[in-house]
Amino acid sequence: MKVEEKLLRNFYRINQTPHIELARELCLSCELKPCTRICPAGLYSLNDKGEVTVEYSGCLECGSCSVVCPKGAIKWSYPRGGYGVQYRFG
């Protein structure tokens, strides 16, 4: 089974309070924007204004985005208990 097929089996219980926050001003000063390339779920993208946006609801909770951010603009934490991704490999 391919990785993509396994990821489609995941279940997400979405909390209305995001567990990922972006410091917009710091993001704007970042030239490389590595978060748009490192996220395995592809949650980070650039909008028409060149600003980074994130869709936290599909987060795989790996934390790669906060590690790779050279500006420290990503505040990442695990979702509140009972929320987030539930892996279902099979």
Backbone atoms as SQL, in Angstrom:
CREATE TABLE atoms (id INTEGER PRIMARY KEY, chain TEXT, resi INTEGER, resn TEXT, atom TEXT, x REAL, y REAL, z REAL);
INSERT INTO atoms VALUES
  (1, 'A', 1, 'MET', 'N', 0.839, -1.172, 0.000),
  (2, 'A', 1, 'MET', 'CA', 0.000, 0.000, 0.000),
  (3, 'A', 1, 'MET', 'C', 0.893, 1.248, 0.000),
  (4, 'A', 2, 'LYS', 'N', 0.564, 2.196, -0.850),
  (5, 'A', 2, 'LYS', 'CA', 1.337, 3.429, -0.959),
  (6, 'A', 2, 'LYS', 'C', 1.035, 4.363, 0.215),
  (7, 'A', 3, 'VAL', 'N', 1.978, 5.250, 0.493),
  (8, 'A', 3, 'VAL', 'CA', 1.827, 6.209, 1.582),
  (9, 'A', 3, 'VAL', 'C', 0.562, 7.044, 1.400),
  (10, 'A', 4, 'GLU', 'N', 0.299, 7.478, 0.187),
  (11, 'A', 4, 'GLU', 'CA', -0.878, 8.302, -0.086),
  (12, 'A', 4, 'GLU', 'C', -2.162, 7.565, 0.286),
  (13, 'A', 5, 'GLU', 'N', -2.207, 6.272, 0.011),
  (14, 'A', 5, 'GLU', 'CA', -3.383, 5.471, 0.336),
  (15, 'A', 5, 'GLU', 'C', -3.558, 5.346, 1.846),
  (16, 'A', 6, 'LYS', 'N', -2.434, 5.200, 2.554),
  (17, 'A', 6, 'LYS', 'CA', -2.493, 5.119, 4.011),
  (18, 'A', 6, 'LYS', 'C', -2.982, 6.438, 4.616),
  (19, 'A', 7, 'LEU', 'N', -2.510, 7.547, 4.077),
  (20, 'A', 7, 'LEU', 'CA', -2.914, 8.857, 4.598),
  (21, 'A', 7, 'LEU', 'C', -4.411, 9.094, 4.415),
  (22, 'A', 8, 'LEU', 'N', -4.988, 8.564, 3.360),
  (23, 'A', 8, 'LEU', 'CA', -6.418, 8.727, 3.124),
  (24, 'A', 8, 'LEU', 'C', -7.260, 7.996, 4.172),
  (25, 'A', 9, 'ARG', 'N', -6.672, 7.045, 4.867),
  (26, 'A', 9, 'ARG', 'CA', -7.391, 6.296, 5.901),
  (27, 'A', 9, 'ARG', 'C', -7.434, 7.031, 7.235),
  (28, 'A', 10, 'ASN', 'N', -6.631, 8.063, 7.391),
  (29, 'A', 10, 'ASN', 'CA', -6.593, 8.804, 8.648),
  (30, 'A', 10, 'ASN', 'C', -7.928, 9.469, 8.929),
  (31, 'A', 11, 'PHE', 'N', -8.227, 9.599, 10.193),
  (32, 'A', 11, 'PHE', 'CA', -9.428, 10.290, 10.642),
  (33, 'A', 11, 'PHE', 'C', -8.991, 11.515, 11.435),
  (34, 'A', 12, 'TYR', 'N', -9.664, 12.637, 11.233),
  (35, 'A', 12, 'TYR', 'CA', -9.318, 13.877, 11.926),
  (36, 'A', 12, 'TYR', 'C', -10.502, 14.350, 12.748),
  (37, 'A', 13, 'ARG', 'N', -10.271, 14.581, 14.013),
  (38, 'A', 13, 'ARG', 'CA', -11.279, 15.215, 14.855),
  (39, 'A', 13, 'ARG', 'C', -10.805, 16.653, 15.033),
  (40, 'A', 14, 'ILE', 'N', -11.498, 17.577, 14.400),
  (41, 'A', 14, 'ILE', 'CA', -11.041, 18.959, 14.301),
  (42, 'A', 14, 'ILE', 'C', -11.507, 19.789, 15.493),
  (43, 'A', 15, 'ASN', 'N', -10.551, 20.444, 16.130),
  (44, 'A', 15, 'ASN', 'CA', -10.832, 21.405, 17.190),
  (45, 'A', 15, 'ASN', 'C', -11.032, 22.763, 16.529),
  (46, 'A', 16, 'GLN', 'N', -11.983, 23.535, 16.989),
  (47, 'A', 16, 'GLN', 'CA', -12.235, 24.848, 16.413),
  (48, 'A', 16, 'GLN', 'C', -11.112, 25.840, 16.716),
  (49, 'A', 17, 'THR', 'N', -10.301, 25.560, 17.740),
  (50, 'A', 17, 'THR', 'CA', -9.163, 26.412, 18.077),
  (51, 'A', 17, 'THR', 'C', -7.923, 25.850, 17.388),
  (52, 'A', 18, 'PRO', 'N', -7.310, 26.624, 16.484),
  (53, 'A', 18, 'PRO', 'CA', -6.123, 26.128, 15.770),
  (54, 'A', 18, 'PRO', 'C', -4.964, 25.819, 16.712),
  (55, 'A', 19, 'HIS', 'N', -4.221, 24.782, 16.407),
  (56, 'A', 19, 'HIS', 'CA', -3.022, 24.455, 17.172),
  (57, 'A', 19, 'HIS', 'C', -1.756, 24.940, 16.451),
  (58, 'A', 20, 'ILE', 'N', -1.956, 25.618, 15.335),
  (59, 'A', 20, 'ILE', 'CA', -0.862, 26.228, 14.581),
  (60, 'A', 20, 'ILE', 'C', -1.180, 27.707, 14.406),
  (61, 'A', 21, 'GLU', 'N', -0.240, 28.559, 14.781),
  (62, 'A', 21, 'GLU', 'CA', -0.421, 29.999, 14.610),
  (63, 'A', 21, 'GLU', 'C', 0.780, 30.570, 13.867),
  (64, 'A', 22, 'LEU', 'N', 0.518, 31.496, 12.968),
  (65, 'A', 22, 'LEU', 'CA', 1.577, 32.141, 12.189),
  (66, 'A', 22, 'LEU', 'C', 1.733, 33.591, 12.615),
  (67, 'A', 23, 'ALA', 'N', 2.969, 34.013, 12.800),
  (68, 'A', 23, 'ALA', 'CA', 3.277, 35.427, 13.037),
  (69, 'A', 23, 'ALA', 'C', 3.432, 36.063, 11.658),
  (70, 'A', 24, 'ARG', 'N', 2.382, 36.699, 11.180),
  (71, 'A', 24, 'ARG', 'CA', 2.314, 37.195, 9.796),
  (72, 'A', 24, 'ARG', 'C', 3.496, 38.082, 9.407),
  (73, 'A', 25, 'GLU', 'N', 3.866, 39.006, 10.268),
  (74, 'A', 25, 'GLU', 'CA', 4.969, 39.926, 9.942),
  (75, 'A', 25, 'GLU', 'C', 6.284, 39.171, 9.743),
  (76, 'A', 26, 'LEU', 'N', 6.545, 38.189, 10.591),
  (77, 'A', 26, 'LEU', 'CA', 7.760, 37.393, 10.447),
  (78, 'A', 26, 'LEU', 'C', 7.716, 36.561, 9.170),
  (79, 'A', 27, 'CYS', 'N', 6.541, 36.018, 8.855),
  (80, 'A', 27, 'CYS', 'CA', 6.392, 35.228, 7.618),
  (81, 'A', 27, 'CYS', 'C', 6.686, 36.075, 6.382),
  (82, 'A', 28, 'LEU', 'N', 6.219, 37.303, 6.393),
  (83, 'A', 28, 'LEU', 'CA', 6.444, 38.182, 5.245),
  (84, 'A', 28, 'LEU', 'C', 7.921, 38.474, 5.031),
  (85, 'A', 29, 'SER', 'N', 8.692, 38.490, 6.119),
  (86, 'A', 29, 'SER', 'CA', 10.121, 38.788, 5.997),
  (87, 'A', 29, 'SER', 'C', 10.945, 37.564, 5.585),
  (88, 'A', 30, 'CYS', 'N', 10.322, 36.411, 5.535),
  (89, 'A', 30, 'CYS', 'CA', 11.021, 35.174, 5.168),
  (90, 'A', 30, 'CYS', 'C', 11.037, 35.027, 3.647),
  (91, 'A', 31, 'GLU', 'N', 12.211, 34.885, 3.097),
  (92, 'A', 31, 'GLU', 'CA', 12.334, 34.744, 1.642),
  (93, 'A', 31, 'GLU', 'C', 12.128, 33.309, 1.167),
  (94, 'A', 32, 'LEU', 'N', 12.629, 32.343, 1.916),
  (95, 'A', 32, 'LEU', 'CA', 12.604, 30.947, 1.471),
  (96, 'A', 32, 'LEU', 'C', 11.268, 30.244, 1.694),
  (97, 'A', 33, 'LYS', 'N', 10.582, 30.595, 2.749),
  (98, 'A', 33, 'LYS', 'CA', 9.294, 29.989, 3.106),
  (99, 'A', 33, 'LYS', 'C', 9.343, 28.457, 3.028),
  (100, 'A', 34, 'PRO', 'N', 10.268, 27.843, 3.786),
  (101, 'A', 34, 'PRO', 'CA', 10.421, 26.385, 3.712),
  (102, 'A', 34, 'PRO', 'C', 9.200, 25.614, 4.200),
  (103, 'A', 35, 'CYS', 'N', 8.346, 26.243, 4.992),
  (104, 'A', 35, 'CYS', 'CA', 7.146, 25.544, 5.472),
  (105, 'A', 35, 'CYS', 'C', 6.248, 25.112, 4.318),
  (106, 'A', 36, 'THR', 'N', 6.298, 25.844, 3.215),
  (107, 'A', 36, 'THR', 'CA', 5.459, 25.500, 2.066),
  (108, 'A', 36, 'THR', 'C', 5.962, 24.256, 1.340),
  (109, 'A', 37, 'ARG', 'N', 7.179, 23.819, 1.665),
  (110, 'A', 37, 'ARG', 'CA', 7.745, 22.633, 1.011),
  (111, 'A', 37, 'ARG', 'C', 7.931, 21.451, 1.958),
  (112, 'A', 38, 'ILE', 'N', 8.093, 21.706, 3.258),
  (113, 'A', 38, 'ILE', 'CA', 8.430, 20.630, 4.192),
  (114, 'A', 38, 'ILE', 'C', 7.215, 19.871, 4.712),
  (115, 'A', 39, 'CYS', 'N', 6.078, 20.499, 4.771),
  (116, 'A', 39, 'CYS', 'CA', 4.888, 19.866, 5.360),
  (117, 'A', 39, 'CYS', 'C', 4.467, 18.644, 4.548),
  (118, 'A', 40, 'PRO', 'N', 4.472, 17.441, 5.162),
  (119, 'A', 40, 'PRO', 'CA', 4.102, 16.241, 4.413),
  (120, 'A', 40, 'PRO', 'C', 2.628, 16.214, 4.012),
  (121, 'A', 41, 'ALA', 'N', 1.798, 16.987, 4.698),
  (122, 'A', 41, 'ALA', 'CA', 0.371, 17.039, 4.355),
  (123, 'A', 41, 'ALA', 'C', 0.056, 18.167, 3.380),
  (124, 'A', 42, 'GLY', 'N', 1.051, 19.004, 3.074),
  (125, 'A', 42, 'GLY', 'CA', 0.848, 20.101, 2.132),
  (126, 'A', 42, 'GLY', 'C', -0.114, 21.168, 2.636),
  (127, 'A', 43, 'LEU', 'N', -0.059, 21.458, 3.921),
  (128, 'A', 43, 'LEU', 'CA', -0.999, 22.403, 4.522),
  (129, 'A', 43, 'LEU', 'C', -0.636, 23.865, 4.316),
  (130, 'A', 44, 'TYR', 'N', 0.617, 24.137, 4.016),
  (131, 'A', 44, 'TYR', 'CA', 1.083, 25.522, 3.861),
  (132, 'A', 44, 'TYR', 'C', 1.104, 25.895, 2.384),
  (133, 'A', 45, 'SER', 'N', 0.614, 27.097, 2.100),
  (134, 'A', 45, 'SER', 'CA', 0.627, 27.585, 0.724),
  (135, 'A', 45, 'SER', 'C', 0.758, 29.102, 0.732),
  (136, 'A', 46, 'LEU', 'N', 0.995, 29.652, -0.451),
  (137, 'A', 46, 'LEU', 'CA', 1.074, 31.105, -0.605),
  (138, 'A', 46, 'LEU', 'C', -0.206, 31.596, -1.263),
  (139, 'A', 47, 'ASN', 'N', -0.759, 32.674, -0.719),
  (140, 'A', 47, 'ASN', 'CA', -1.949, 33.246, -1.347),
  (141, 'A', 47, 'ASN', 'C', -1.532, 34.218, -2.449),
  (142, 'A', 48, 'ASP', 'N', -2.487, 34.906, -3.048),
  (143, 'A', 48, 'ASP', 'CA', -2.208, 35.825, -4.155),
  (144, 'A', 48, 'ASP', 'C', -1.294, 36.988, -3.764),
  (145, 'A', 49, 'LYS', 'N', -1.255, 37.298, -2.479),
  (146, 'A', 49, 'LYS', 'CA', -0.418, 38.399, -1.988),
  (147, 'A', 49, 'LYS', 'C', 0.978, 37.921, -1.577),
  (148, 'A', 50, 'GLY', 'N', 1.244, 36.635, -1.726),
  (149, 'A', 50, 'GLY', 'CA', 2.536, 36.081, -1.333),
  (150, 'A', 50, 'GLY', 'C', 2.635, 35.788, 0.150),
  (151, 'A', 51, 'GLU', 'N', 1.499, 35.769, 0.843),
  (152, 'A', 51, 'GLU', 'CA', 1.472, 35.475, 2.273),
  (153, 'A', 51, 'GLU', 'C', 1.272, 33.982, 2.491),
  (154, 'A', 52, 'VAL', 'N', 1.923, 33.465, 3.520),
  (155, 'A', 52, 'VAL', 'CA', 1.774, 32.055, 3.858),
  (156, 'A', 52, 'VAL', 'C', 0.433, 31.857, 4.550),
  (157, 'A', 53, 'THR', 'N', -0.277, 30.828, 4.135),
  (158, 'A', 53, 'THR', 'CA', -1.514, 30.437, 4.799),
  (159, 'A', 53, 'THR', 'C', -1.391, 28.975, 5.214),
  (160, 'A', 54, 'VAL', 'N', -2.126, 28.595, 6.232),
  (161, 'A', 54, 'VAL', 'CA', -2.074, 27.211, 6.722),
  (162, 'A', 54, 'VAL', 'C', -3.491, 26.726, 6.984),
  (163, 'A', 55, 'GLU', 'N', -3.739, 25.466, 6.632),
  (164, 'A', 55, 'GLU', 'CA', -5.010, 24.806, 6.915),
  (165, 'A', 55, 'GLU', 'C', -4.720, 23.743, 7.966),
  (166, 'A', 56, 'TYR', 'N', -4.875, 24.107, 9.223),
  (167, 'A', 56, 'TYR', 'CA', -4.449, 23.244, 10.327),
  (168, 'A', 56, 'TYR', 'C', -5.240, 21.940, 10.452),
  (169, 'A', 57, 'SER', 'N', -6.418, 21.873, 9.879),
  (170, 'A', 57, 'SER', 'CA', -7.287, 20.717, 10.109),
  (171, 'A', 57, 'SER', 'C', -6.750, 19.397, 9.556),
  (172, 'A', 58, 'GLY', 'N', -5.826, 19.423, 8.621),
  (173, 'A', 58, 'GLY', 'CA', -5.262, 18.194, 8.069),
  (174, 'A', 58, 'GLY', 'C', -3.881, 17.870, 8.595),
  (175, 'A', 59, 'CYS', 'N', -3.497, 18.502, 9.695),
  (176, 'A', 59, 'CYS', 'CA', -2.140, 18.360, 10.250),
  (177, 'A', 59, 'CYS', 'C', -1.860, 16.928, 10.693),
  (178, 'A', 60, 'LEU', 'N', -0.691, 16.424, 10.327),
  (179, 'A', 60, 'LEU', 'CA', -0.250, 15.090, 10.726),
  (180, 'A', 60, 'LEU', 'C', 0.499, 15.107, 12.054),
  (181, 'A', 61, 'GLU', 'N', 0.648, 16.294, 12.640),
  (182, 'A', 61, 'GLU', 'CA', 1.250, 16.499, 13.963),
  (183, 'A', 61, 'GLU', 'C', 2.716, 16.080, 14.045),
  (184, 'A', 62, 'CYS', 'N', 3.464, 16.313, 12.982),
  (185, 'A', 62, 'CYS', 'CA', 4.884, 15.970, 12.994),
  (186, 'A', 62, 'CYS', 'C', 5.754, 17.103, 13.541),
  (187, 'A', 63, 'GLY', 'N', 5.281, 18.351, 13.441),
  (188, 'A', 63, 'GLY', 'CA', 6.029, 19.495, 13.952),
  (189, 'A', 63, 'GLY', 'C', 7.140, 19.985, 13.050),
  (190, 'A', 64, 'SER', 'N', 7.264, 19.411, 11.859),
  (191, 'A', 64, 'SER', 'CA', 8.338, 19.801, 10.937),
  (192, 'A', 64, 'SER', 'C', 8.308, 21.286, 10.605),
  (193, 'A', 65, 'CYS', 'N', 7.124, 21.837, 10.492),
  (194, 'A', 65, 'CYS', 'CA', 6.988, 23.243, 10.109),
  (195, 'A', 65, 'CYS', 'C', 7.679, 24.171, 11.110),
  (196, 'A', 66, 'SER', 'N', 7.488, 23.911, 12.398),
  (197, 'A', 66, 'SER', 'CA', 8.096, 24.782, 13.399),
  (198, 'A', 66, 'SER', 'C', 9.611, 24.600, 13.473),
  (199, 'A', 67, 'VAL', 'N', 10.076, 23.399, 13.181),
  (200, 'A', 67, 'VAL', 'CA', 11.515, 23.136, 13.214),
  (201, 'A', 67, 'VAL', 'C', 12.229, 23.829, 12.059),
  (202, 'A', 68, 'VAL', 'N', 11.629, 23.823, 10.885),
  (203, 'A', 68, 'VAL', 'CA', 12.280, 24.333, 9.681),
  (204, 'A', 68, 'VAL', 'C', 12.143, 25.854, 9.520),
  (205, 'A', 69, 'CYS', 'N', 11.254, 26.487, 10.252),
  (206, 'A', 69, 'CYS', 'CA', 11.006, 27.919, 10.095),
  (207, 'A', 69, 'CYS', 'C', 12.207, 28.741, 10.580),
  (208, 'A', 70, 'PRO', 'N', 12.901, 29.450, 9.677),
  (209, 'A', 70, 'PRO', 'CA', 14.101, 30.199, 10.068),
  (210, 'A', 70, 'PRO', 'C', 13.789, 31.466, 10.868),
  (211, 'A', 71, 'LYS', 'N', 12.555, 31.916, 10.843),
  (212, 'A', 71, 'LYS', 'CA', 12.177, 33.151, 11.536),
  (213, 'A', 71, 'LYS', 'C', 11.482, 32.898, 12.869),
  (214, 'A', 72, 'GLY', 'N', 11.183, 31.645, 13.169),
  (215, 'A', 72, 'GLY', 'CA', 10.454, 31.339, 14.399),
  (216, 'A', 72, 'GLY', 'C', 9.022, 31.858, 14.352),
  (217, 'A', 73, 'ALA', 'N', 8.456, 31.906, 13.163),
  (218, 'A', 73, 'ALA', 'CA', 7.133, 32.500, 12.965),
  (219, 'A', 73, 'ALA', 'C', 5.984, 31.518, 13.153),
  (220, 'A', 74, 'ILE', 'N', 6.303, 30.242, 13.336),
  (221, 'A', 74, 'ILE', 'CA', 5.253, 29.235, 13.464),
  (222, 'A', 74, 'ILE', 'C', 5.196, 28.751, 14.906),
  (223, 'A', 75, 'LYS', 'N', 4.061, 29.002, 15.537),
  (224, 'A', 75, 'LYS', 'CA', 3.827, 28.496, 16.886),
  (225, 'A', 75, 'LYS', 'C', 2.992, 27.233, 16.730),
  (226, 'A', 76, 'TRP', 'N', 3.594, 26.098, 16.997),
  (227, 'A', 76, 'TRP', 'CA', 2.949, 24.802, 16.808),
  (228, 'A', 76, 'TRP', 'C', 2.868, 24.070, 18.137),
  (229, 'A', 77, 'SER', 'N', 1.747, 23.423, 18.384),
  (230, 'A', 77, 'SER', 'CA', 1.592, 22.568, 19.560),
  (231, 'A', 77, 'SER', 'C', 0.654, 21.431, 19.180),
  (232, 'A', 78, 'TYR', 'N', 0.622, 20.403, 19.992),
  (233, 'A', 78, 'TYR', 'CA', -0.320, 19.321, 19.728),
  (234, 'A', 78, 'TYR', 'C', -1.736, 19.841, 19.963),
  (235, 'A', 79, 'PRO', 'N', -2.710, 19.326, 19.234),
  (236, 'A', 79, 'PRO', 'CA', -4.096, 19.710, 19.484),
  (237, 'A', 79, 'PRO', 'C', -4.524, 19.288, 20.894),
  (238, 'A', 80, 'ARG', 'N', -5.554, 19.924, 21.368),
  (239, 'A', 80, 'ARG', 'CA', -6.120, 19.590, 22.675),
  (240, 'A', 80, 'ARG', 'C', -6.469, 18.105, 22.709),
  (241, 'A', 81, 'GLY', 'N', -6.383, 17.491, 23.871),
  (242, 'A', 81, 'GLY', 'CA', -6.653, 16.064, 24.026),
  (243, 'A', 81, 'GLY', 'C', -7.946, 15.612, 23.365),
  (244, 'A', 82, 'GLY', 'N', -7.865, 14.520, 22.620),
  (245, 'A', 82, 'GLY', 'CA', -9.028, 13.974, 21.938),
  (246, 'A', 82, 'GLY', 'C', -9.238, 14.531, 20.539),
  (247, 'A', 83, 'TYR', 'N', -8.434, 15.525, 20.165),
  (248, 'A', 83, 'TYR', 'CA', -8.551, 16.139, 18.845),
  (249, 'A', 83, 'TYR', 'C', -7.308, 15.853, 18.024),
  (250, 'A', 84, 'GLY', 'N', -7.409, 16.120, 16.732),
  (251, 'A', 84, 'GLY', 'CA', -6.277, 15.940, 15.833),
  (252, 'A', 84, 'GLY', 'C', -6.407, 14.675, 15.007),
  (253, 'A', 85, 'VAL', 'N', -5.274, 14.210, 14.526),
  (254, 'A', 85, 'VAL', 'CA', -5.252, 13.061, 13.629),
  (255, 'A', 85, 'VAL', 'C', -5.315, 11.762, 14.428),
  (256, 'A', 86, 'GLN', 'N', -6.043, 10.809, 13.871),
  (257, 'A', 86, 'GLN', 'CA', -6.068, 9.446, 14.399),
  (258, 'A', 86, 'GLN', 'C', -5.645, 8.549, 13.245),
  (259, 'A', 87, 'TYR', 'N', -4.454, 7.978, 13.375),
  (260, 'A', 87, 'TYR', 'CA', -3.900, 7.163, 12.298),
  (261, 'A', 87, 'TYR', 'C', -4.616, 5.822, 12.214),
  (262, 'A', 88, 'ARG', 'N', -4.912, 5.417, 10.987),
  (263, 'A', 88, 'ARG', 'CA', -5.583, 4.132, 10.741),
  (264, 'A', 88, 'ARG', 'C', -4.856, 3.427, 9.597),
  (265, 'A', 89, 'PHE', 'N', -3.753, 2.784, 9.931),
  (266, 'A', 89, 'PHE', 'CA', -3.013, 2.037, 8.915),
  (267, 'A', 89, 'PHE', 'C', -3.648, 0.673, 8.757),
  (268, 'A', 90, 'GLY', 'N', -3.542, 0.149, 7.553),
  (269, 'A', 90, 'GLY', 'CA', -4.112, -1.176, 7.401),
  (270, 'A', 90, 'GLY', 'C', -3.787, -1.807, 6.090);
